[in-house]
Amino acid sequence: MARSTIRVAIVGGGMAGGSLLHAFIPHLHLDVHIFESASAFRQAGMAIGVARNALDTLDLLGAVPVRHVRFMLAQGEGIGNMIDQANDDDG
């Protein structure tokens, strides 16, 4: 018996919406569309906290751990200057 196509709407193109889309990619019977209110995606210099269960979910999705992070000033007199960095080997 052939599967019928299932239409899926994802509301929001943020982390959760993108993760859900990624999880649906292997399921060819799904016709998935993301609806986002912003007219364009943009880079945002934000930090997020990720709880243990969220880390487990990212691991299941195949996310790659970050080994190096740089913190840059985005506004003001020192725009573009690196203010800190962390490497995986920093302990």
C-alpha positions as CSV (number, residue, x, y, z in Angstrom):
1,M,0.0,0.0,0.0
2,A,1.5,3.4,-1.0
3,R,1.7,6.1,1.6
4,S,-0.2,9.2,0.9
5,T,1.6,12.6,1.2
6,I,1.1,14.3,4.5
7,R,1.4,18.1,4.5
8,V,3.2,19.6,7.5
9,A,3.4,23.2,8.5
10,I,6.2,24.4,10.8
11,V,5.5,27.8,12.3
12,G,8.8,29.6,13.1
13,G,12.2,29.3,11.5
14,G,14.2,29.4,14.7
15,M,16.1,26.6,16.3
16,A,13.1,24.4,17.0
17,G,11.6,24.8,13.6
18,G,14.9,24.2,11.8
19,S,15.5,21.1,14.0
20,L,12.1,19.7,13.2
21,L,12.6,20.3,9.5
22,H,15.9,18.4,9.7
23,A,14.3,15.5,11.5
24,F,11.6,15.3,8.8
25,I,14.0,15.3,5.8
26,P,14.3,11.5,5.6
27,H,10.6,11.0,5.5
28,L,9.8,11.4,1.8
29,H,6.0,11.1,2.3
30,L,6.0,14.4,4.2
31,D,5.5,17.7,2.4
32,V,7.0,20.2,4.9
33,H,6.8,24.0,4.8
34,I,8.3,26.5,7.3
35,F,6.4,29.7,7.9
36,E,8.4,32.5,9.4
37,S,7.2,36.1,10.1
38,A,10.7,37.7,9.4
39,S,11.2,38.7,5.8
40,A,14.8,37.3,5.8
41,F,17.0,35.3,8.1
42,R,19.8,37.2,9.8
43,Q,22.8,36.5,11.9
44,A,22.2,37.4,15.6
45,G,25.0,37.5,18.1
46,M,23.2,35.8,20.9
47,A,24.2,33.2,23.5
48,I,21.8,30.5,24.5
49,G,21.7,28.1,27.4
50,V,21.2,24.5,26.5
51,A,19.9,22.1,29.2
52,R,21.0,18.4,29.4
53,N,17.9,17.1,27.7
54,A,18.4,19.6,24.8
55,L,22.0,18.4,24.4
56,D,20.7,14.9,24.2
57,T,18.3,15.9,21.5
58,L,21.0,17.7,19.5
59,D,23.1,14.6,19.8
60,L,20.3,12.5,18.3
61,L,20.0,15.0,15.5
62,G,23.6,14.6,14.7
63,A,24.7,18.0,15.8
64,V,28.5,18.6,15.8
65,P,30.0,20.0,19.1
66,V,31.6,23.4,18.9
67,R,35.3,23.2,19.5
68,H,36.1,26.9,19.4
69,V,34.1,30.1,20.1
70,R,35.0,33.7,19.7
71,F,33.1,36.6,21.2
72,M,33.2,39.8,19.1
73,L,31.8,43.3,19.7
74,A,28.9,44.0,17.4
75,Q,28.2,47.6,18.3
76,G,30.0,50.7,19.5
77,E,33.5,52.0,19.3
78,G,35.2,48.6,19.4
79,I,32.9,47.0,16.7
80,G,34.6,43.9,15.2
81,N,37.1,43.5,18.0
82,M,37.4,40.1,19.7
83,I,36.9,40.3,23.4
84,D,37.2,36.7,24.4
85,Q,37.6,33.2,23.0
86,A,37.4,29.6,24.3
87,N,38.9,26.5,22.9
88,D,38.0,22.9,23.7
89,D,41.5,22.3,25.2
90,D,41.1,25.3,27.6
91,G,39.6,22.9,30.2
